[in-house]
Amino acid sequence: MTDKILYFVGLVIVAAALIGMTALLQKLQGRKERYWNEKRSYEMKMAEELEEAMQKGQDRNGIN
């Protein structure tokens, strides 16, 4: 009888650990996606600013 109780308690602990790990991994995945979206947005902004600066430089030199 005691063995069955210990087995059941162990099974519950393992199940809770798996659920907790899954929740943690989902949270980390969300953070990773948000980080890369922010980084991509920043890089696009910098690329647009560089393109504008290059265009202004060409306009000043009379290339266009």
Contact map, one row per residue, 1 for C-alpha under 8 A:
1111100000000000000000000000000000000000000000000000000000000000
1111110000000000000000000000000000000000000000000000000000000000
1111111000000000000000000000000000000000000000000000000000000000
1111111100000000000000000000000000000000000000000000000000000000
1111111110000000000000000000000000000000000000000000000000000000
0111111111000000000000000000000000000000000000000000000000000000
0011111111100000000000000000000000000000000000000000000000000000
0001111111110000000000000000000000000000000000000000000000000000
0000111111111000000000000000000000000000000000000000000000000000
0000011111111100000000000000000000000000000000000000000000000000
0000001111111110000000000000000000000000000000000000000000000000
0000000111111111000000000000000000000000000000000000000000000000
0000000011111111100000000000000000000000000000000000000000000000
0000000001111111110000000000000000000000000000000000000000000000
0000000000111111111000000000000000000000000000000000000000000000
0000000000011111111100000000000000000000000000000000000000000000
0000000000001111111110000000000000000000000000000000000000000000
0000000000000111111111000000000000000000000000000000000000000000
0000000000000011111111100000000000000000000000000000000000000000
0000000000000001111111110000000000000000000000000000000000000000
0000000000000000111111111000000000000000000000000000000000000000
0000000000000000011111111100000000000000000000000000000000000000
0000000000000000001111111110000000000000000000000000000000000000
0000000000000000000111111111000000000000000000000000000000000000
0000000000000000000011111111100000000000000000000000000000000000
0000000000000000000001111111110000000000000000000000000000000000
0000000000000000000000111111111000000000000000000000000000000000
0000000000000000000000011111111100000000000000000000000000000000
0000000000000000000000001111111110000000000000000000000000000000
0000000000000000000000000111111111000000000000000000000000000000
0000000000000000000000000011111111100000000000000000000000000000
0000000000000000000000000001111111110000000000000000000000000000
0000000000000000000000000000111111111000000000000000000000000000
0000000000000000000000000000011111111100000000000000000000000000
0000000000000000000000000000001111111110000000000000000000000000
0000000000000000000000000000000111111111000000000000000000000000
0000000000000000000000000000000011111111100000000000000000000000
0000000000000000000000000000000001111111110000000000000000000000
0000000000000000000000000000000000111111111000000000000000000000
0000000000000000000000000000000000011111111100000000000000000000
0000000000000000000000000000000000001111111110000000000000000000
0000000000000000000000000000000000000111111111000000000000000000
0000000000000000000000000000000000000011111111100000000000000000
0000000000000000000000000000000000000001111111110000000000000000
0000000000000000000000000000000000000000111111111000000000000000
0000000000000000000000000000000000000000011111111100000000000000
0000000000000000000000000000000000000000001111111110000000000000
0000000000000000000000000000000000000000000111111111000000000000
0000000000000000000000000000000000000000000011111111100000000000
0000000000000000000000000000000000000000000001111111110000000000
0000000000000000000000000000000000000000000000111111111000000000
0000000000000000000000000000000000000000000000011111111100000000
0000000000000000000000000000000000000000000000001111111110000000
0000000000000000000000000000000000000000000000000111111111000000
0000000000000000000000000000000000000000000000000011111111100000
0000000000000000000000000000000000000000000000000001111111110000
0000000000000000000000000000000000000000000000000000111111111000
0000000000000000000000000000000000000000000000000000011111111111
0000000000000000000000000000000000000000000000000000001111111111
0000000000000000000000000000000000000000000000000000000111111110
0000000000000000000000000000000000000000000000000000000011111110
0000000000000000000000000000000000000000000000000000000001111111
0000000000000000000000000000000000000000000000000000000001111111
0000000000000000000000000000000000000000000000000000000001100111
